[in-house]
């Protein structure tokens, strides 16, 4: 890994965290391409590795949101606890499909996120009221 | 099973699948459904979603780890600056135009998608 790759990685990580804290969108959608482009990971490995970063970021985010009174903990925990079947199915599928198919699918997800964000941007006032 | 539990299960399963398949948290599934099906207000949905994502992400990370897909060092490398970013981002919420950030982020995602595929 050279300096450029390291700096790129740190920058993407920072950006992912800031947008996560600011917009409530997860970091994964930025972590994955960051890991692919700057650290040379294959799509599947980038996705898997992204999840490692997502856990502490979500934890810190959830903690702060809880202090603002925005977390209904019981529902959140229930959803988490009920997710294993879905997680297994998703992971199994990711491991079964060709790399190219996963890349294209992920790119489609990014476009969908972009669409949702654009709609949201057009709806919102310029600065959030306190 | 109560209808509430059925719906929570549906959300959990789809979000989990999204997470396992794409390496994201699953929030895009959880947030709109909490609003639509449970009448959550947007900030509550986002906050609650994050709590769920901690668990979902953990399960998904472990599952992929068992498949041998995880590079722990690189995960830490990209995760540490992100932690700093989250703290900064939540603090900036009142001062920055989230509208502008959303717009920039959207453009970034389109560019990234193009780079990935082309």
gemmi code that builds the backbone of each chain (N, CA, C; Angstrom):
import gemmi

chains = {
    "A": [
        ("UNK", (0.847, -1.207, 0.000), (0.000, 0.000, 0.000), (0.874, 1.246, 0.000)),
        ("UNK", (0.662, 2.138, -0.960), (1.477, 3.367, -0.964), (0.725, 4.485, -0.248)),
        ("UNK", (1.387, 5.627, -0.142), (0.825, 6.736, 0.615), (-0.501, 7.211, 0.032)),
        ("UNK", (-0.544, 7.283, -1.289), (-1.771, 7.722, -1.961), (-2.947, 6.836, -1.595)),
        ("UNK", (-2.700, 5.514, -1.610), (-3.772, 4.570, -1.275), (-4.202, 4.735, 0.171)),
        ("UNK", (-3.235, 4.932, 1.050), (-3.548, 5.114, 2.465), (-4.387, 6.367, 2.675)),
        ("UNK", (-3.933, 7.481, 2.080), (-4.665, 8.739, 2.226), (-6.067, 8.643, 1.639)),
        ("UNK", (-6.158, 7.982, 0.486), (-7.465, 7.798, -0.135), (-8.404, 7.029, 0.777)),
        ("UNK", (-7.878, 5.986, 1.384), (-8.669, 5.166, 2.296), (-9.156, 5.986, 3.491)),
        ("UNK", (-8.247, 6.736, 4.091), (-8.612, 7.542, 5.252), (-9.656, 8.596, 4.868)),
        ("UNK", (-9.472, 9.179, 3.690), (-10.421, 10.200, 3.233), (-11.810, 9.611, 3.015)),
        ("UNK", (-11.859, 8.471, 2.369), (-13.150, 7.828, 2.129), (-13.797, 7.430, 3.451)),
        ("UNK", (-12.993, 6.906, 4.359), (-13.513, 6.528, 5.679), (-14.105, 7.728, 6.383)),
        ("UNK", (-13.391, 8.819, 6.374), (-13.866, 10.048, 7.001), (-15.162, 10.532, 6.353)),
        ("UNK", (-15.159, 10.560, 5.038), (-16.352, 11.000, 4.304), (-17.551, 10.107, 4.613)),
        ("UNK", (-17.314, 8.813, 4.656), (-18.392, 7.870, 4.947), (-18.957, 8.132, 6.337)),
        ("UNK", (-18.085, 8.388, 7.290), (-18.529, 8.660, 8.654), (-19.304, 9.958, 8.747)),
        ("UNK", (-18.781, 10.997, 8.116), (-19.454, 12.299, 8.166), (-20.844, 12.205, 7.539)),
        ("UNK", (-20.941, 11.613, 6.356), (-22.252, 11.512, 5.706), (-23.181, 10.621, 6.516)),
        ("UNK", (-22.624, 9.635, 7.174), (-23.441, 8.782, 8.017), (-24.011, 9.574, 9.191)),
        ("UNK", (-23.168, 10.347, 9.839), (-23.615, 11.151, 10.970), (-24.561, 12.255, 10.539)),
        ("UNK", (-24.312, 12.786, 9.376), (-25.081, 13.927, 8.878), (-26.417, 13.500, 8.280)),
        ("UNK", (-26.419, 12.442, 7.505), (-27.611, 12.062, 6.752), (-28.302, 10.815, 7.277)),
        ("UNK", (-27.670, 10.116, 8.176), (-28.269, 8.881, 8.659), (-28.204, 7.755, 7.656)),
        ("UNK", (-27.485, 7.955, 6.579), (-27.274, 6.867, 5.622), (-26.043, 6.108, 6.066)),
        ("UNK", (-26.069, 4.821, 5.940), (-24.961, 3.996, 6.391), (-23.676, 4.288, 5.654)),
        ("UNK", (-22.568, 3.854, 6.222), (-21.300, 4.064, 5.568), (-20.985, 3.048, 4.499)),
        ("UNK", (-21.666, 1.931, 4.527), (-21.320, 0.817, 3.640), (-21.264, 1.181, 2.165)),
        ("UNK", (-22.191, 2.035, 1.750), (-22.286, 2.381, 0.341), (-21.056, 3.163, -0.125)),
        ("UNK", (-20.310, 3.739, 0.820), (-19.040, 4.388, 0.496), (-17.832, 3.522, 0.874)),
        ("UNK", (-17.953, 2.760, 1.943), (-16.848, 1.888, 2.354), (-16.477, 0.916, 1.241)),
        ("UNK", (-17.495, 0.316, 0.652), (-17.237, -0.722, -0.347), (-16.414, -0.197, -1.525)),
        ("UNK", (-16.863, 0.879, -2.204), (-16.010, 1.368, -3.285), (-14.645, 1.861, -2.798)),
        ("UNK", (-14.593, 2.430, -1.593), (-13.305, 2.862, -1.037), (-12.336, 1.697, -0.925)),
        ("UNK", (-12.849, 0.581, -0.437), (-12.012, -0.603, -0.266), (-11.623, -1.199, -1.621)),
        ("UNK", (-12.518, -1.117, -2.590), (-12.222, -1.638, -3.926), (-11.183, -0.762, -4.628)),
        ("UNK", (-11.441, 0.559, -4.646), (-10.585, 1.443, -5.438), (-9.244, 1.738, -4.778)),
        ("UNK", (-9.224, 1.915, -3.476), (-7.971, 2.313, -2.830), (-7.204, 1.155, -2.210)),
        ("UNK", (-7.899, 0.113, -1.803), (-7.188, -0.994, -1.184), (-7.210, -2.271, -2.014)),
        ("UNK", (-7.735, -2.169, -3.215), (-7.642, -3.269, -4.163), (-8.376, -4.545, -3.796)),
        ("UNK", (-9.400, -4.418, -2.955), (-10.140, -5.627, -2.604), (-11.120, -6.002, -3.702)),
        ("UNK", (-11.360, -7.293, -3.853), (-12.402, -7.756, -4.762), (-13.751, -7.348, -4.178)),
        ("UNK", (-14.756, -7.244, -5.040), (-16.076, -6.774, -4.632), (-16.607, -7.507, -3.399)),
        ("UNK", (-16.564, -8.816, -3.411), (-17.107, -9.611, -2.304), (-16.351, -9.322, -1.003)),
        ("UNK", (-15.036, -9.272, -1.096), (-14.223, -9.040, 0.095), (-14.405, -7.619, 0.611)),
        ("UNK", (-14.569, -6.673, -0.312), (-14.816, -5.291, 0.090), (-16.129, -5.199, 0.854)),
        ("UNK", (-17.148, -5.884, 0.372), (-18.448, -5.871, 1.037), (-18.339, -6.475, 2.430)),
        ("UNK", (-17.667, -7.604, 2.524), (-17.512, -8.276, 3.808), (-16.738, -7.401, 4.792)),
        ("UNK", (-15.686, -6.788, 4.316), (-14.833, -5.957, 5.155), (-15.552, -4.679, 5.577)),
        ("UNK", (-16.361, -4.156, 4.683), (-17.166, -2.973, 4.985), (-18.009, -3.199, 6.242)),
        ("UNK", (-18.538, -4.405, 6.376), (-19.402, -4.722, 7.517), (-18.654, -4.568, 8.838)),
        ("UNK", (-17.377, -4.872, 8.825), (-16.560, -4.710, 10.032), (-16.538, -3.252, 10.469)),
        ("UNK", (-16.412, -2.349, 9.508), (-16.375, -0.915, 9.817), (-17.754, -0.397, 10.209)),
        ("UNK", (-18.781, -0.965, 9.611), (-20.146, -0.502, 9.872), (-20.563, -0.681, 11.324)),
        ("UNK", (-20.148, -1.758, 11.964), (-20.619, -2.029, 13.331), (-20.260, -0.908, 14.312)),
        ("UNK", (-18.983, -0.542, 14.460), (-18.693, 0.546, 15.411), (-19.282, 1.885, 14.981)),
        ("UNK", (-19.308, 2.149, 13.686), (-19.876, 3.416, 13.203), (-21.360, 3.483, 13.555)),
        ("UNK", (-22.080, 2.393, 13.333), (-23.505, 2.352, 13.672), (-23.695, 2.461, 15.181)),
        ("UNK", (-22.791, 1.858, 15.926), (-22.883, 1.904, 17.387), (-22.762, 3.334, 17.906)),
        ("UNK", (-21.763, 4.039, 17.418), (-21.571, 5.436, 17.819), (-22.764, 6.280, 17.373)),
        ("UNK", (-23.203, 6.050, 16.128), (-24.357, 6.781, 15.598), (-25.603, 6.533, 16.430)),
        ("UNK", (-25.841, 5.274, 16.758), (-27.019, 4.913, 17.548), (-26.947, 5.516, 18.940)),
        ("UNK", (-25.773, 5.519, 19.510), (-25.561, 6.078, 20.845), (-25.932, 7.560, 20.874)),
        ("UNK", (-25.446, 8.279, 19.876), (-25.749, 9.711, 19.799), (-27.228, 9.943, 19.554)),
        ("UNK", (-27.804, 9.179, 18.661), (-29.229, 9.329, 18.367), (-30.065, 9.004, 19.601)),
        ("UNK", (-29.593, 8.066, 20.381), (-30.303, 7.718, 21.613), (-30.318, 8.907, 22.567)),
        ("UNK", (-29.206, 9.617, 22.615), (-29.140, 10.782, 23.503), (-30.047, 11.906, 23.013)),
        ("UNK", (-30.426, 11.879, 21.746), (-31.389, 12.858, 21.234), (-32.817, 12.347, 21.372)),
        ("UNK", (-32.948, 11.145, 21.892), (-34.272, 10.553, 22.070), (-34.859, 9.942, 20.820)),
        ("UNK", (-34.016, 9.602, 19.853), (-34.508, 9.095, 18.576), (-34.505, 7.575, 18.438)),
        ("UNK", (-34.114, 6.868, 19.477), (-34.015, 5.420, 19.322), (-35.104, 4.701, 20.109)),
        ("UNK", (-35.918, 3.933, 19.389), (-36.852, 3.056, 20.077), (-36.158, 1.690, 20.160)),
        ("UNK", (-35.474, 1.532, 21.283), (-34.512, 0.448, 21.410), (-35.108, -0.937, 21.218)),
        ("UNK", (-36.310, -1.130, 21.774), (-36.892, -2.458, 21.691), (-37.106, -2.890, 20.244)),
        ("UNK", (-37.703, -2.019, 19.456), (-37.921, -2.351, 18.038), (-36.595, -2.573, 17.316)),
        ("UNK", (-35.622, -1.729, 17.633), (-34.316, -1.851, 16.977), (-33.672, -3.193, 17.281)),
        ("UNK", (-33.697, -3.563, 18.540), (-33.091, -4.842, 18.945), (-33.865, -6.013, 18.349)),
        ("UNK", (-35.202, -5.926, 18.379), (-36.005, -7.004, 17.804), (-35.675, -7.217, 16.331)),
        ("UNK", (-35.573, -6.137, 15.587), (-35.231, -6.260, 14.168), (-33.872, -6.920, 14.005)),
        ("UNK", (-32.919, -6.475, 14.805), (-31.581, -7.066, 14.723), (-31.595, -8.554, 15.018)),
        ("UNK", (-32.300, -8.907, 16.073), (-32.344, -10.295, 16.515), (-33.077, -11.193, 15.510)),
        ("UNK", (-34.008, -10.627, 14.770), (-34.776, -11.416, 13.799), (-34.096, -11.517, 12.435)),
        ("UNK", (-32.931, -10.926, 12.286), (-32.303, -10.842, 10.964), (-31.467, -12.029, 10.478)),
        ("UNK", (-31.062, -12.984, 11.337), (-30.107, -14.020, 10.896), (-30.457, -14.760, 9.606)),
        ("UNK", (-31.737, -15.137, 9.449), (-32.091, -15.881, 8.241), (-31.808, -15.062, 6.992)),
        ("UNK", (-32.217, -13.800, 7.053), (-31.979, -12.896, 5.922), (-30.491, -12.721, 5.666)),
        ("UNK", (-29.735, -12.517, 6.736), (-28.291, -12.332, 6.608), (-27.653, -13.557, 5.947)),
        ("UNK", (-28.018, -14.728, 6.416), (-27.463, -15.963, 5.859), (-27.783, -16.088, 4.380)),
        ("UNK", (-29.045, -15.803, 4.047), (-29.460, -15.910, 2.652), (-28.686, -14.922, 1.779)),
        ("UNK", (-28.582, -13.686, 2.258), (-27.860, -12.658, 1.498), (-26.399, -13.004, 1.322)),
        ("UNK", (-25.767, -13.427, 2.397), (-24.342, -13.769, 2.337), (-24.104, -14.971, 1.423)),
        ("UNK", (-24.973, -15.968, 1.529), (-24.826, -17.154, 0.684), (-24.931, -16.774, -0.787)),
        ("UNK", (-25.900, -15.905, -1.086), (-26.076, -15.465, -2.465), (-24.852, -14.689, -2.958)),
        ("UNK", (-24.352, -13.796, -2.121), (-23.170, -13.012, -2.497), (-21.987, -13.914, -2.820)),
        ("UNK", (-21.863, -14.983, -2.059), (-20.756, -15.913, -2.276), (-20.967, -16.832, -3.474)),
        ("UNK", (-22.217, -16.928, -3.912), (-22.526, -17.854, -5.002), (-22.442, -17.205, -6.381)),
        ("UNK", (-22.721, -15.897, -6.447), (-22.777, -15.269, -7.770), (-21.389, -14.852, -8.244)),
        ("UNK", (-21.210, -14.704, -9.557), (-19.922, -14.242, -10.074), (-19.646, -12.799, -9.637)),
        ("UNK", (-18.373, -12.476, -9.524), (-17.929, -11.156, -9.095), (-18.574, -10.033, -9.917)),
        ("UNK", (-18.608, -10.216, -11.207), (-19.138, -9.203, -12.114), (-20.611, -8.909, -11.825)),
        ("UNK", (-21.349, -9.970, -11.577), (-22.778, -9.816, -11.279), (-22.951, -9.022, -9.987)),
        ("UNK", (-22.123, -9.320, -8.995), (-22.198, -8.622, -7.721), (-21.850, -7.142, -7.885)),
        ("UNK", (-20.845, -6.857, -8.724), (-20.458, -5.469, -8.995), (-21.609, -4.703, -9.614)),
        ("UNK", (-22.220, -5.310, -10.623), (-23.313, -4.636, -11.328), (-24.491, -4.415, -10.375)),
        ("UNK", (-24.796, -5.423, -9.577), (-25.885, -5.290, -8.608), (-25.576, -4.186, -7.608)),
        ("UNK", (-24.334, -4.132, -7.135), (-23.958, -3.110, -6.176), (-24.035, -1.724, -6.796)),
        ("UNK", (-23.596, -1.604, -8.033), (-23.681, -0.321, -8.731), (-25.140, 0.117, -8.839)),
        ("UNK", (-26.033, -0.831, -9.086), (-27.470, -0.529, -9.151), (-27.967, -0.014, -7.796)),
        ("UNK", (-27.500, -0.629, -6.729), (-27.876, -0.179, -5.385), (-27.386, 1.255, -5.151)),
        ("UNK", (-26.177, 1.554, -5.599), (-25.642, 2.910, -5.454), (-26.514, 3.910, -6.202)),
        ("UNK", (-26.957, 3.543, -7.401), (-27.813, 4.438, -8.176), (-29.150, 4.639, -7.466)),
        ("UNK", (-29.660, 3.604, -6.868), (-30.907, 3.711, -6.115), (-30.741, 4.649, -4.917)),
        ("UNK", (-29.637, 4.496, -4.182), (-29.330, 5.387, -3.066), (-29.255, 6.833, -3.566)),
        ("UNK", (-28.581, 7.012, -4.708), (-28.406, 8.353, -5.268), (-29.767, 8.966, -5.586)),
        ("UNK", (-30.643, 8.173, -6.137), (-31.995, 8.625, -6.472), (-32.751, 9.048, -5.213)),
        ("UNK", (-32.695, 8.210, -4.181), (-33.383, 8.527, -2.929), (-32.826, 9.812, -2.312)),
        ("UNK", (-31.513, 9.965, -2.351), (-30.862, 11.144, -1.795), (-31.237, 12.395, -2.568)),
        ("UNK", (-31.282, 12.281, -3.876), (-31.621, 13.433, -4.707), (-33.042, 13.890, -4.406)),
        ("UNK", (-33.938, 12.947, -4.275), (-35.331, 13.277, -3.942), (-35.405, 13.974, -2.601)),
        ("UNK", (-34.658, 13.430, -1.655), (-34.635, 13.999, -0.318), (-34.051, 15.410, -0.339)),
        ("UNK", (-32.984, 15.594, -1.112), (-32.341, 16.903, -1.217), (-33.316, 17.932, -1.790)),
        ("UNK", (-34.121, 17.503, -2.729), (-35.059, 18.431, -3.356), (-36.225, 18.772, -2.438)),
        ("UNK", (-36.514, 17.906, -1.482), (-37.623, 18.144, -0.574), (-37.261, 19.062, 0.580)),
        ("UNK", (-35.970, 19.023, 0.958), (-35.582, 19.621, 2.235), (-35.361, 21.113, 2.228)),
        ("UNK", (-35.526, 21.764, 3.405), (-35.075, 23.159, 3.536), (-33.552, 23.178, 3.572)),
        ("UNK", (-32.939, 24.327, 3.359), (-31.487, 24.402, 3.247), (-30.752, 24.002, 4.512)),
        ("UNK", (-31.215, 24.500, 5.638), (-30.571, 24.129, 6.903), (-31.635, 23.528, 7.789)),
        ("UNK", (-31.283, 22.472, 8.486), (-32.248, 21.837, 9.368), (-32.614, 22.786, 10.496)),
        ("UNK", (-33.887, 22.925, 10.806), (-34.274, 23.706, 11.993), (-33.789, 22.989, 13.240)),
        ("UNK", (-33.429, 23.702, 14.284), (-32.915, 23.065, 15.510), (-33.979, 22.216, 16.185)),
    ],
    "B": [
        ("UNK", (-48.933, -15.357, 15.610), (-47.974, -14.244, 15.666), (-48.696, -12.937, 15.403)),
        ("UNK", (-48.441, -11.948, 16.190), (-49.099, -10.670, 15.999), (-48.648, -10.060, 14.679)),
        ("UNK", (-49.524, -9.202, 14.137), (-49.205, -8.572, 12.863), (-47.963, -7.696, 13.004)),
        ("UNK", (-47.799, -7.128, 14.198), (-46.634, -6.285, 14.436), (-45.352, -7.098, 14.311)),
        ("UNK", (-45.366, -8.278, 14.912), (-44.192, -9.134, 14.888), (-43.904, -9.631, 13.476)),
        ("UNK", (-44.971, -9.941, 12.750), (-44.803, -10.385, 11.369), (-44.104, -9.301, 10.549)),
        ("UNK", (-44.559, -8.065, 10.737), (-43.960, -6.963, 9.968), (-42.515, -6.704, 10.363)),
        ("UNK", (-42.232, -6.785, 11.652), (-40.843, -6.600, 12.104), (-39.951, -7.698, 11.533)),
        ("UNK", (-40.501, -8.913, 11.472), (-39.751, -10.029, 10.908), (-39.460, -9.792, 9.425)),
        ("UNK", (-40.463, -9.281, 8.727), (-40.279, -8.999, 7.303), (-39.170, -7.965, 7.105)),
        ("UNK", (-39.229, -6.894, 7.894), (-38.199, -5.852, 7.803), (-36.822, -6.445, 8.088)),
        ("UNK", (-36.757, -7.227, 9.173), (-35.475, -7.809, 9.594), (-34.897, -8.727, 8.526)),
        ("UNK", (-35.746, -9.520, 7.908), (-35.284, -10.481, 6.912), (-34.770, -9.779, 5.661)),
        ("UNK", (-35.522, -8.817, 5.168), (-35.094, -8.112, 3.955), (-33.841, -7.276, 4.227)),
        ("UNK", (-33.829, -6.591, 5.373), (-32.653, -5.786, 5.722), (-31.422, -6.668, 5.902)),
        ("UNK", (-31.627, -7.811, 6.537), (-30.535, -8.757, 6.735), (-29.985, -9.257, 5.406)),
        ("UNK", (-30.912, -9.565, 4.492), (-30.494, -10.054, 3.176), (-29.709, -8.976, 2.426)),
        ("UNK", (-30.185, -7.747, 2.510), (-29.498, -6.616, 1.879), (-28.099, -6.467, 2.431)),
        ("UNK", (-28.004, -6.605, 3.742), (-26.722, -6.456, 4.418), (-25.749, -7.562, 4.026)),
        ("UNK", (-26.222, -8.796, 4.056), (-25.379, -9.937, 3.708), (-24.972, -9.929, 2.253)),
        ("UNK", (-25.851, -9.424, 1.410), (-25.609, -9.435, -0.028), (-24.731, -8.276, -0.487)),
        ("UNK", (-24.893, -7.098, 0.125), (-24.217, -5.904, -0.385), (-23.206, -5.259, 0.564)),
        ("UNK", (-23.107, -5.751, 1.775), (-22.132, -5.170, 2.689), (-22.515, -3.791, 3.199)),
        ("UNK", (-23.811, -3.495, 3.160), (-24.305, -2.244, 3.738), (-25.063, -2.566, 5.014)),
        ("UNK", (-25.563, -1.527, 5.670), (-26.208, -1.766, 6.950), (-27.635, -2.281, 6.866)),
        ("UNK", (-28.331, -1.891, 5.769), (-29.725, -2.311, 5.656), (-30.691, -1.191, 5.994)),
        ("UNK", (-30.162, -0.037, 6.317), (-30.987, 1.109, 6.688), (-31.982, 1.542, 5.625)),
        ("UNK", (-31.624, 1.397, 4.357), (-32.535, 1.819, 3.274), (-33.812, 1.018, 3.267)),
        ("UNK", (-33.745, -0.191, 3.824), (-34.939, -1.025, 3.942), (-35.686, -0.660, 5.224)),
        ("UNK", (-34.943, -0.523, 6.298), (-35.554, -0.343, 7.620), (-36.251, 1.004, 7.762)),
        ("UNK", (-35.569, 2.078, 7.404), (-36.117, 3.423, 7.646), (-37.478, 3.662, 6.980)),
        ("UNK", (-37.603, 3.459, 5.676), (-38.908, 3.712, 5.070), (-40.019, 2.808, 5.597)),
        ("UNK", (-39.694, 1.576, 5.938), (-40.723, 0.659, 6.429), (-41.158, 0.986, 7.851)),
        ("UNK", (-40.252, 1.473, 8.664), (-40.642, 1.902, 10.013), (-41.588, 3.102, 9.911)),
        ("UNK", (-41.326, 3.967, 8.937), (-42.182, 5.136, 8.731), (-43.539, 4.700, 8.176)),
        ("UNK", (-43.484, 3.870, 7.145), (-44.704, 3.458, 6.458), (-45.587, 2.533, 7.287)),
        ("UNK", (-45.012, 1.533, 7.898), (-45.781, 0.499, 8.583), (-46.027, 0.781, 10.056)),
        ("UNK", (-45.141, 1.564, 10.672), (-45.265, 1.773, 12.100), (-45.452, 3.239, 12.479)),
        ("UNK", (-45.563, 4.068, 11.483), (-45.827, 5.484, 11.761), (-44.687, 6.211, 12.450)),
        ("UNK", (-43.485, 5.691, 12.320), (-42.339, 6.376, 12.915), (-42.124, 7.716, 12.241)),
        ("UNK", (-41.609, 8.652, 12.996), (-41.176, 9.921, 12.441), (-39.746, 9.718, 11.927)),
        ("UNK", (-39.310, 10.535, 10.975), (-38.053, 10.236, 10.277), (-36.822, 10.078, 11.164)),
        ("UNK", (-36.659, 10.997, 12.131), (-35.470, 10.910, 12.995), (-35.488, 9.653, 13.860)),
        ("UNK", (-36.685, 9.287, 14.322), (-36.829, 8.065, 15.119), (-36.483, 6.840, 14.298)),
        ("UNK", (-36.956, 6.845, 13.046), (-36.710, 5.712, 12.162), (-35.209, 5.559, 11.917)),
        ("UNK", (-34.544, 6.679, 11.693), (-33.105, 6.646, 11.443), (-32.351, 6.149, 12.669)),
        ("UNK", (-32.696, 6.692, 13.834), (-32.027, 6.294, 15.068), (-32.245, 4.830, 15.397)),
        ("UNK", (-33.488, 4.400, 15.279), (-33.824, 3.010, 15.578), (-33.148, 2.078, 14.583)),
        ("UNK", (-33.130, 2.493, 13.334), (-32.453, 1.717, 12.294), (-30.984, 1.498, 12.647)),
        ("UNK", (-30.321, 2.535, 13.118), (-28.907, 2.397, 13.480), (-28.708, 1.344, 14.559)),
        ("UNK", (-29.619, 1.333, 15.531), (-29.524, 0.330, 16.589), (-29.627, -1.080, 15.993)),
        ("UNK", (-30.576, -1.259, 15.080), (-30.737, -2.562, 14.436), (-29.500, -2.931, 13.630)),
        ("UNK", (-28.941, -1.925, 12.954), (-27.787, -2.161, 12.087), (-26.570, -2.664, 12.855)),
        ("UNK", (-26.415, -2.221, 14.115), (-25.310, -2.730, 14.924), (-25.379, -4.265, 14.954)),
        ("UNK", (-26.573, -4.787, 15.206), (-26.742, -6.240, 15.297), (-26.658, -6.906, 13.936)),
        ("UNK", (-27.360, -6.327, 12.962), (-27.360, -6.903, 11.621), (-25.948, -6.929, 11.048)),
        ("UNK", (-25.256, -5.799, 11.187), (-23.888, -5.699, 10.672), (-22.968, -6.709, 11.330)),
        ("UNK", (-23.153, -6.882, 12.622), (-22.338, -7.845, 13.363), (-22.572, -9.261, 12.847)),
        ("UNK", (-23.833, -9.620, 12.696), (-24.171, -10.952, 12.183), (-23.613, -11.153, 10.780)),
        ("UNK", (-23.776, -10.141, 9.960), (-23.311, -10.244, 8.577), (-21.783, -10.316, 8.514)),
        ("UNK", (-21.123, -9.526, 9.354), (-19.657, -9.546, 9.369), (-19.139, -10.920, 9.796)),
        ("UNK", (-19.751, -11.469, 10.822), (-19.340, -12.791, 11.306), (-19.582, -13.855, 10.240)),
        ("UNK", (-20.741, -13.786, 9.597), (-21.069, -14.760, 8.550), (-20.046, -14.698, 7.418)),
        ("UNK", (-19.773, -13.510, 6.955), (-18.779, -13.353, 5.885), (-17.384, -13.735, 6.365)),
        ("UNK", (-17.130, -13.488, 7.644), (-15.843, -13.897, 8.226), (-15.675, -15.401, 8.139)),
        ("UNK", (-16.767, -16.115, 8.395), (-16.726, -17.568, 8.318), (-16.486, -18.058, 6.893)),
        ("UNK", (-16.915, -17.265, 5.924), (-16.661, -17.592, 4.522), (-15.229, -17.219, 4.125)),
        ("UNK", (-14.552, -16.511, 5.011), (-13.173, -16.117, 4.723), (-13.052, -14.858, 3.890)),
        ("UNK", (-14.090, -14.031, 3.898), (-14.095, -12.854, 3.025), (-13.579, -11.580, 3.664)),
        ("UNK", (-13.362, -11.612, 4.979), (-13.081, -10.362, 5.685), (-11.585, -10.075, 5.808)),
        ("UNK", (-11.203, -8.844, 5.520), (-9.831, -8.378, 5.762), (-9.886, -7.424, 6.955)),
        ("UNK", (-9.601, -7.945, 8.114), (-9.794, -7.201, 9.358), (-8.988, -5.906, 9.416)),
        ("UNK", (-7.745, -5.980, 8.998), (-6.882, -4.803, 9.052), (-7.430, -3.662, 8.199)),
        ("UNK", (-7.852, -3.999, 6.984), (-8.391, -2.969, 6.094), (-9.713, -2.426, 6.620)),
        ("UNK", (-10.472, -3.277, 7.292), (-11.722, -2.835, 7.904), (-11.459, -1.792, 8.982)),
        ("UNK", (-10.429, -2.038, 9.773), (-10.044, -1.090, 10.817), (-9.528, 0.199, 10.188)),
        ("UNK", (-8.736, 0.045, 9.135), (-8.137, 1.200, 8.467), (-9.175, 2.180, 7.941)),
        ("UNK", (-10.271, 1.636, 7.420), (-11.306, 2.524, 6.888), (-12.315, 2.887, 7.964)),
        ("UNK", (-12.418, 2.067, 9.002), (-13.398, 2.306, 10.063), (-12.993, 3.383, 11.064)),
        ("UNK", (-11.711, 3.463, 11.371), (-11.261, 4.434, 12.377), (-11.536, 5.886, 11.972)),
        ("UNK", (-11.144, 6.318, 10.759), (-11.494, 7.692, 10.369), (-13.004, 7.902, 10.311)),
        ("UNK", (-13.730, 6.832, 9.988), (-15.189, 6.928, 9.916), (-15.789, 7.256, 11.280)),
        ("UNK", (-15.207, 6.701, 12.324), (-15.701, 6.988, 13.674), (-15.571, 8.474, 13.979)),
        ("UNK", (-14.410, 9.027, 13.639), (-14.220, 10.471, 13.805), (-15.248, 11.229, 12.982)),
        ("UNK", (-15.487, 10.735, 11.777), (-16.437, 11.370, 10.880), (-17.852, 11.385, 11.429)),
        ("UNK", (-18.280, 10.293, 12.039), (-19.637, 10.215, 12.597), (-19.846, 11.265, 13.678)),
        ("UNK", (-18.868, 11.391, 14.554), (-18.967, 12.386, 15.624), (-19.053, 13.784, 15.024)),
        ("UNK", (-18.203, 14.063, 14.057), (-18.219, 15.374, 13.395), (-19.542, 15.584, 12.661)),
        ("UNK", (-19.980, 14.565, 11.954), (-21.205, 14.669, 11.163), (-22.428, 14.963, 12.003)),
        ("UNK", (-22.596, 14.279, 13.105), (-23.774, 14.529, 13.943), (-23.700, 15.917, 14.557)),
        ("UNK", (-22.489, 16.366, 14.881), (-22.331, 17.710, 15.447), (-22.651, 18.779, 14.412)),
        ("UNK", (-22.355, 18.491, 13.157), (-22.545, 19.480, 12.094), (-23.980, 19.589, 11.603)),
        ("UNK", (-24.807, 18.684, 12.024), (-26.162, 18.609, 11.490), (-26.935, 19.916, 11.523)),
        ("UNK", (-26.717, 20.681, 12.566), (-27.465, 21.937, 12.685), (-26.868, 23.060, 11.851)),
        ("UNK", (-25.601, 22.905, 11.452), (-24.940, 24.030, 10.800), (-24.739, 23.890, 9.309)),
        ("UNK", (-24.838, 22.670, 8.833), (-24.530, 22.471, 7.420), (-25.805, 22.206, 6.645)),
        ("UNK", (-25.817, 22.630, 5.421), (-26.945, 22.351, 4.557), (-26.933, 20.875, 4.204)),
        ("UNK", (-27.791, 20.096, 4.864), (-27.824, 18.672, 4.549), (-28.342, 18.466, 3.135)),
        ("UNK", (-29.038, 19.446, 2.670), (-29.516, 19.391, 1.297), (-28.353, 19.350, 0.316)),
        ("UNK", (-27.376, 20.238, 0.540), (-26.194, 20.272, -0.332), (-25.400, 18.976, -0.206)),
        ("UNK", (-25.258, 18.525, 1.023), (-24.500, 17.287, 1.245), (-25.187, 16.116, 0.559)),
        ("UNK", (-26.504, 16.040, 0.678), (-27.247, 14.961, 0.018), (-27.009, 14.994, -1.481)),
        ("UNK", (-27.032, 16.201, -2.034), (-26.828, 16.350, -3.475), (-25.444, 15.898, -3.893)),
        ("UNK", (-24.439, 16.330, -3.140), (-23.057, 15.952, -3.454), (-22.864, 14.448, -3.320)),
        ("UNK", (-23.406, 13.914, -2.266), (-23.322, 12.484, -2.015), (-23.943, 11.704, -3.177)),
        ("UNK", (-25.095, 12.183, -3.652), (-25.776, 11.508, -4.762), (-24.880, 11.483, -6.001)),
        ("UNK", (-24.259, 12.598, -6.277), (-23.364, 12.668, -7.439), (-22.194, 11.704, -7.265)),
        ("UNK", (-21.633, 11.702, -6.075), (-20.515, 10.812, -5.747), (-20.874, 9.350, -5.994)),
        ("UNK", (-22.088, 8.990, -5.611), (-22.533, 7.610, -5.765), (-22.682, 7.248, -7.237)),
        ("UNK", (-23.183, 8.174, -8.028), (-23.344, 7.907, -9.457), (-21.974, 7.698, -10.104)),
        ("UNK", (-21.033, 8.579, -9.748), (-19.671, 8.456, -10.271), (-19.059, 7.113, -9.865)),
        ("UNK", (-19.236, 6.789, -8.594), (-18.687, 5.540, -8.080), (-19.281, 4.335, -8.793)),
        ("UNK", (-20.591, 4.373, -9.025), (-21.251, 3.273, -9.718), (-20.687, 3.112, -11.134)),
        ("UNK", (-20.491, 4.243, -11.787), (-19.951, 4.209, -13.143), (-18.551, 3.617, -13.151)),
        ("UNK", (-17.713, 4.054, -12.203), (-16.336, 3.562, -12.134), (-16.302, 2.065, -11.873)),
        ("UNK", (-17.255, 1.611, -11.103), (-17.292, 0.203, -10.736), (-17.601, -0.684, -11.939)),
        ("UNK", (-18.503, -0.184, -12.768), (-19.037, -1.021, -13.830), (-18.280, -0.873, -15.149)),
        ("UNK", (-17.749, 0.316, -15.378), (-17.118, 0.569, -16.684), (-15.628, 0.201, -16.733)),
    ],
}
model = gemmi.Model(1)
for chain_id, residues in chains.items():
    chain = gemmi.Chain(chain_id)
    for i, (resn, *xyz) in enumerate(residues, 1):
        res = gemmi.Residue()
        res.name, res.seqid = resn, gemmi.SeqId(i, " ")
        for name, pos in zip(("N", "CA", "C"), xyz):
            atom = gemmi.Atom()
            atom.name, atom.element = name, gemmi.Element(name[0])
            atom.pos, atom.b_iso = gemmi.Position(*pos), 0.0
            res.add_atom(atom)
        chain.add_residue(res)
    model.add_chain(chain)
structure = gemmi.Structure()
structure.add_model(model)
structure.setup_entities()
